[in-house]
């Protein structure tokens, strides 16, 4: 731990604080714990539901050779997405993404070049998200399989009931004690139908890759480039085909496959959003969140529509503190044109001009960890000592708005 604390961030000259190291160290610890839990759960002899020998949905033949075996499935849904993320981050970002995305203020300002250390940070976040998605899906799926104990469609063929076996009458059901199957692993696996592990793991990995590609290709940028949609759909289509193969092999009922697919999609989305912004925010171009720290209050994003909302006391009170200061002080007692100019003014902290740059840059999303002051800004308090939230005494226009006559 001491060795990690002495390391330095690639975009900062300061050593790593302990809470930063602990924050990301715990992410890796959680992923290792999930892997251990999955291996332990997979060896548990879970619950076994009773079944009816006359149930035709359980009388499918046992497929010795699966269309997508477990080993090949894990390569497709884990190794392939990881390889694509590595290639995209280290190669494509280095060749084509020559500058960071523009800021969200609409000024077209670039935030700097993508250096190798920045791409390594992107790789760290991409792999962490993928591992979290798969690990969560594996553990939840394994726990549900052992708890529910639902028979597979090929259970009776696996079971090989004793000759002359019938269901107890009246309205009785049989159990696994009538089975003559000598391979206990095959019999035990016959009661692990719900939910589908292939489906959950496929969508956890490949749908996560679709989200990753959708953000990198910024498909919602209003340009309407259809080819990007097809590229993004390829991993999801692969996950759907793997899930469908489980029905073809009579390994799962359709409901098991649908449930596993929805579970994988939920795990993929939750894991992706832990490290990356929404896909709809195209100006961020799929860049990972900056370094996070504990103990810092998250500032709400500045609203672009604040300057155009009606001037009402009730609406002002419902706004976030930073937005409330913006709206309250934009009510200039002068003419209408002066009021319009005031709405574009940015509030300063009570410390004066010394805190202006830091306060203004907190409201700008830097989209990557390459800015020299990004990490230092996160370590500073939101408000200077002695300042009161919601109070401000000075203003600085963000941009030259022209003369009053020009605005009118």
C-alpha positions in Angstrom: 0.0 0.0 0.0 2.9 2.4 0.8 4.4 1.7 -2.6 1.1 2.6 -4.3 0.8 5.8 -2.3 4.2 6.9 -3.5 3.1 6.6 -7.1 2.1 9.7 -9.0 -0.8 10.3 -11.3 0.2 10.6 -15.0 -1.4 14.0 -15.2 -0.3 15.4 -11.9 2.9 16.0 -10.1 1.5 15.1 -6.7 1.6 11.6 -5.2 -1.5 9.5 -4.9 -3.5 10.3 -1.8 -4.5 7.3 0.3 -8.2 7.6 -0.4 -7.6 7.5 -4.2 -5.5 4.3 -3.8 -8.1 2.7 -1.6 -10.9 3.7 -3.8 -9.6 1.9 -6.9 -7.9 -0.9 -5.0 -11.3 -1.9 -3.6 -12.6 -2.2 -7.1 -10.1 -4.9 -7.9 -10.7 -6.6 -4.6 -14.4 -6.7 -5.3 -13.8 -8.3 -8.7 -11.5 -10.9 -7.1 -14.1 -11.7 -4.5 -16.8 -12.1 -7.2 -14.6 -14.6 -9.0 -14.0 -16.6 -5.8 -17.7 -16.5 -5.0 -18.6 -17.8 -8.5 -16.2 -20.7 -8.2 -17.5 -21.6 -4.7 -21.2 -21.3 -5.8 -20.6 -23.5 -8.9 -19.5 -26.4 -6.6 -22.6 -26.2 -4.4 -25.2 -29.0 -4.7 -28.2 -26.8 -4.9 -32.0 -27.4 -4.5 -33.7 -29.8 -6.8 -37.3 -29.3 -7.8 -39.7 -32.2 -8.1 -40.8 -33.0 -11.6 -43.4 -35.0 -13.5 -42.3 -37.9 -15.7 -45.1 -37.1 -18.1 -44.1 -33.5 -18.5 -43.3 -33.3 -22.2 -41.2 -30.1 -21.8 -38.6 -32.2 -19.9 -38.4 -35.0 -22.4 -36.0 -33.5 -24.9 -32.9 -35.5 -25.8 -29.6 -34.7 -24.0 -27.2 -33.0 -26.4 -23.7 -34.4 -25.7 -22.1 -31.8 -28.0 -23.3 -28.2 -27.4 -23.3 -25.7 -30.2 -21.5 -23.2 -28.0 -19.6 -25.0 -25.2 -18.8 -23.1 -22.0 -15.1 -22.6 -22.8 -15.8 -21.1 -26.2 -18.5 -19.0 -24.7 -16.2 -17.5 -22.1 -13.6 -16.7 -24.8 -16.2 -15.0 -26.9 -17.9 -13.0 -24.2 -14.9 -12.2 -22.0 -11.6 -12.4 -24.0 -12.9 -10.9 -27.2 -14.5 -7.8 -25.6 -11.3 -7.3 -23.5 -9.1 -7.6 -26.7 -11.3 -5.1 -28.6 -11.2 -2.6 -25.7 -7.4 -2.9 -25.5 -7.0 -2.5 -29.3 -9.4 0.5 -29.4 -7.9 2.3 -26.5 -4.2 1.8 -27.3 -4.3 1.8 -31.1 -7.4 3.5 -32.5 -7.4 6.3 -29.9 -3.7 6.9 -30.6 -4.1 7.0 -34.4 -7.4 8.8 -34.9 -8.4 10.5 -31.7 -5.7 13.1 -31.8 -7.4 15.5 -29.3 -9.7 15.1 -26.4 -13.4 15.9 -27.0 -14.8 19.4 -26.9 -16.2 20.8 -23.7 -19.9 20.9 -23.1 -20.2 24.7 -23.3 -20.5 24.6 -27.0 -17.3 26.7 -27.5 -15.5 24.1 -29.6 -12.5 24.2 -27.3 -10.4 21.1 -27.3 -9.1 19.8 -24.1 -5.7 18.5 -25.2 -4.1 15.5 -26.9 -4.5 11.9 -25.9 -1.3 10.8 -24.4 -0.3 7.2 -23.8 -0.9 7.6 -20.0 -4.4 8.9 -20.8 -5.1 5.8 -23.0 -3.8 3.5 -20.2 -6.3 5.2 -17.8 -9.1 4.5 -20.4 -8.0 0.9 -20.6 -8.1 0.6 -16.8 -11.6 1.8 -16.7 -12.8 -0.3 -19.7 -11.4 -3.5 -18.3 -12.7 -2.8 -14.8 -16.2 -2.2 -16.1 -16.1 -5.4 -18.2 -14.8 -7.5 -15.2 -17.4 -6.0 -12.9 -20.2 -6.7 -15.4 -19.2 -10.4 -15.9 -18.4 -11.0 -12.3 -21.8 -9.7 -11.1 -23.6 -11.7 -13.8 -21.8 -14.9 -12.9 -22.5 -14.6 -9.2 -26.1 -13.7 -9.5 -26.8 -16.4 -12.1 -25.0 -19.1 -10.0 -26.9 -18.1 -6.8 -30.2 -18.2 -8.6 -29.4 -21.6 -10.2 -28.7 -23.2 -6.9 -31.6 -21.6 -5.2 -34.3 -22.3 -7.7 -33.2 -25.7 -8.9 -35.4 -25.7 -12.0 -35.2 -28.8 -14.2 -33.7 -28.5 -17.7 -35.7 -29.5 -20.8 -33.5 -32.6 -21.1 -33.8 -33.6 -17.5 -35.5 -37.0 -18.0 -32.9 -38.1 -20.5 -30.2 -37.1 -18.0 -32.0 -38.8 -15.1 -32.5 -42.2 -16.8 -35.4 -43.2 -14.5 -35.6 -46.8 -13.3 -37.7 -49.1 -15.4 -41.4 -48.9 -14.5 -41.1 -45.6 -12.7 -44.3 -43.6 -12.5 -45.4 -40.4 -10.7 -47.0 -41.0 -7.3 -50.8 -40.8 -7.5 -52.9 -38.8 -7.3 -51.3 -35.6 -8.4 -47.9 -36.6 -7.2 -44.4 -35.6 -8.6 -41.2 -37.6 -8.8 -37.8 -36.5 -7.5 -34.1 -37.3 -8.3 -34.1 -40.5 -6.2 -35.6 -42.4 -9.2 -32.6 -41.5 -11.4 -30.0 -44.1 -12.4 -27.6 -41.6 -13.8 -24.1 -42.5 -12.5 -22.4 -39.2 -13.5 -23.5 -36.9 -10.7 -22.2 -33.8 -12.4 -24.6 -34.4 -15.3 -27.5 -35.0 -13.0 -26.7 -32.1 -10.8 -26.5 -29.8 -13.8 -29.9 -31.0 -14.9 -31.5 -28.9 -12.1 -29.7 -25.6 -13.0 -31.9 -24.3 -15.8 -33.0 -20.9 -14.4 -31.6 -18.5 -15.4 -29.4 -19.2 -18.4 -25.7 -18.7 -17.6 -24.7 -18.5 -21.3 -27.3 -15.8 -21.8 -26.4 -13.7 -18.8 -22.7 -13.9 -19.4 -23.1 -13.2 -23.1 -25.1 -10.1 -22.7 -22.9 -9.0 -19.7 -19.9 -9.0 -21.9 -21.1 -8.3 -25.4 -23.8 -5.8 -24.5 -21.2 -4.0 -22.5 -19.0 -3.9 -25.6 -21.9 -2.5 -27.6 -22.3 0.3 -25.0 -18.5 1.0 -25.2 -18.5 1.1 -29.0 -21.7 3.3 -29.0 -20.0 5.9 -26.9 -16.7 5.7 -28.8 -18.5 6.1 -32.1 -20.9 8.7 -30.5 -23.8 7.4 -32.5 -26.3 9.9 -31.0 -24.4 13.0 -32.4 -27.3 13.8 -34.8 -25.3 13.0 -37.9 -27.3 10.0 -38.7 -24.5 7.7 -39.8 -26.3 4.4 -40.1 -23.1 2.3 -40.4 -22.3 3.0 -36.8 -25.5 1.5 -35.6 -24.7 -1.7 -37.4 -21.2 -1.8 -35.9 -22.7 -1.3 -32.4 -25.3 -4.0 -33.0 -22.9 -6.7 -33.9 -21.8 -7.7 -30.3 -25.4 -7.6 -29.1 -26.5 -9.8 -32.1 -23.7 -12.2 -31.1 -25.0 -12.4 -27.6 -28.5 -13.1 -28.8 -27.3 -15.9 -31.0 -25.4 -17.5 -28.2 -28.6 -17.3 -26.0 -30.7 -18.8 -28.8 -28.3 -21.7 -29.1 -29.3 -22.8 -25.6 -32.9 -23.3 -26.7 -31.7 -25.2 -29.7 -29.6 -27.5 -27.5 -32.5 -28.0 -25.1 -30.4 -26.7 -22.3 -32.9 -24.0 -21.2 -36.5 -23.1 -21.5 -37.2 -19.8 -23.4 -38.1 -18.0 -20.2 -34.7 -19.0 -18.7 -33.0 -17.5 -21.7 -35.0 -14.3 -21.6 -34.4 -13.8 -17.9 -30.7 -14.5 -18.2 -30.5 -12.0 -21.1 -32.2 -9.3 -19.1 -29.9 -10.0 -16.2 -26.8 -9.6 -18.4 -28.1 -6.4 -19.9 -28.7 -4.9 -16.4 -25.3 -5.9 -15.2 -23.6 -4.5 -18.3 -25.4 -1.2 -18.0 -24.7 -0.8 -14.3 -21.0 -1.7 -14.7 -20.6 0.6 -17.7 -22.1 3.6 -15.9 -19.8 3.2 -13.0 -16.8 4.2 -15.1 -18.3 6.0 -18.2 -20.8 8.8 -18.8 -24.1 8.2 -20.6 -23.9 7.3 -24.3 -26.3 10.1 -25.1 -23.7 12.7 -24.0 -21.9 12.6 -27.3 -19.6 15.6 -26.6 -17.7 13.4 -24.1 -17.0 10.9 -26.9 -16.9 7.9 -24.6 -14.1 9.0 -22.4 -14.0 7.5 -18.9 -14.8 9.5 -15.8 -11.8 11.4 -14.3 -10.0 10.1 -11.1 -12.6 9.9 -8.3 -12.0 10.6 -4.7 -13.9 10.1 -1.5 -15.1 12.8 0.8 -15.8 15.3 -2.0 -19.3 16.6 -2.7 -20.4 16.0 -6.3 -21.3 19.3 -7.9 -24.4 19.3 -10.1 -23.9 20.2 -13.8 -24.6 23.7 -14.8 -28.0 24.0 -16.6 -27.9 25.5 -20.0 -31.5 26.5 -19.8 -31.2 28.5 -16.5 -30.7 31.8 -18.3 -34.0 31.3 -20.2 -36.3 30.2 -17.4 -38.9 32.7 -16.0 -37.7 34.7 -13.0 -39.7 33.2 -10.2 -38.8 32.8 -6.6 -40.2 29.4 -6.3 -38.2 28.1 -9.2 -35.0 29.6 -7.9 -35.5 27.9 -4.5 -35.8 24.5 -6.2 -32.5 24.8 -8.1 -29.2 23.5 -6.9 -27.0 26.0 -5.0 -24.7 26.7 -7.9 -27.6 27.2 -10.3 -29.5 29.3 -7.7 -26.6 31.7 -7.3 -26.5 32.0 -11.1 -30.2 32.8 -11.4 -30.5 35.1 -8.4 -27.6 37.3 -9.4 -28.7 37.4 -13.0 -31.7 39.7 -12.0 -30.0 43.0 -12.7 -32.1 46.0 -11.7 -31.3 47.7 -15.0 -32.9 47.5 -18.4 -34.0 44.3 -20.2 -30.8 44.2 -22.3 -28.7 44.5 -19.1 -30.6 41.7 -17.6 -29.9 39.6 -20.7 -26.2 40.3 -20.3 -26.3 39.4 -16.6 -27.8 36.0 -17.2 -24.5 35.1 -19.0 -22.4 36.1 -16.0 -20.6 33.4 -13.9 -20.7 33.8 -10.1 -17.4 34.1 -8.2 -16.7 32.7 -4.8 -16.4 35.1 -1.9 -12.6 34.8 -2.2 -12.5 37.1 -5.2 -10.8 36.6 -8.5 -8.3 34.1 -7.1 -11.0 31.4 -7.0 -12.6 32.2 -10.3 -10.7 29.8 -12.6 -11.1 26.9 -10.3 -14.8 27.5 -9.7 -15.6 27.9 -13.4 -13.6 24.8 -14.3 -15.5 22.7 -11.8 -18.6 23.3 -13.9 -16.9 22.1 -17.0 -16.6 18.4 -17.6 -13.0 17.7 -18.6 -13.9 14.3 -20.2 -10.5 12.8 -19.4 -7.8 12.8 -16.9 -5.2 14.7 -19.0 -5.8 18.2 -17.5 -2.9 19.2 -15.2 -5.2 20.7 -12.5 -8.1 18.2 -12.7 -7.0 16.1 -9.8 -5.9 19.1 -7.7 -9.3 20.7 -8.2 -11.1 17.6 -6.9 -9.1 17.8 -3.7 -10.1 21.4 -3.0 -13.3 22.2 -1.1 -16.3 23.2 -3.2 -16.5 26.6 -1.4 -13.6 28.6 0.1 -13.3 28.9 3.9 -15.8 31.3 5.3 -18.0 31.3 2.2 -21.7 30.7 2.5 -23.4 28.5 0.0 -25.7 30.5 -2.3 -24.0 33.9 -1.7 -21.8 35.7 -4.2 -20.8 39.3 -4.7 -18.9 39.5 -8.0 -19.4 38.5 -11.6 -17.3 37.9 -14.6 -18.8 37.5 -18.1 -17.9 34.2 -19.8 -17.7 35.8 -23.2 -18.0 39.2 -24.8 -21.7 39.6 -25.6 -21.4 42.8 -27.7 -23.0 46.2 -26.9 -26.5 46.7 -25.6 -27.7 47.9 -28.9 -26.4 44.8 -30.6 -28.3 42.6 -28.2 -31.5 44.6 -28.7 
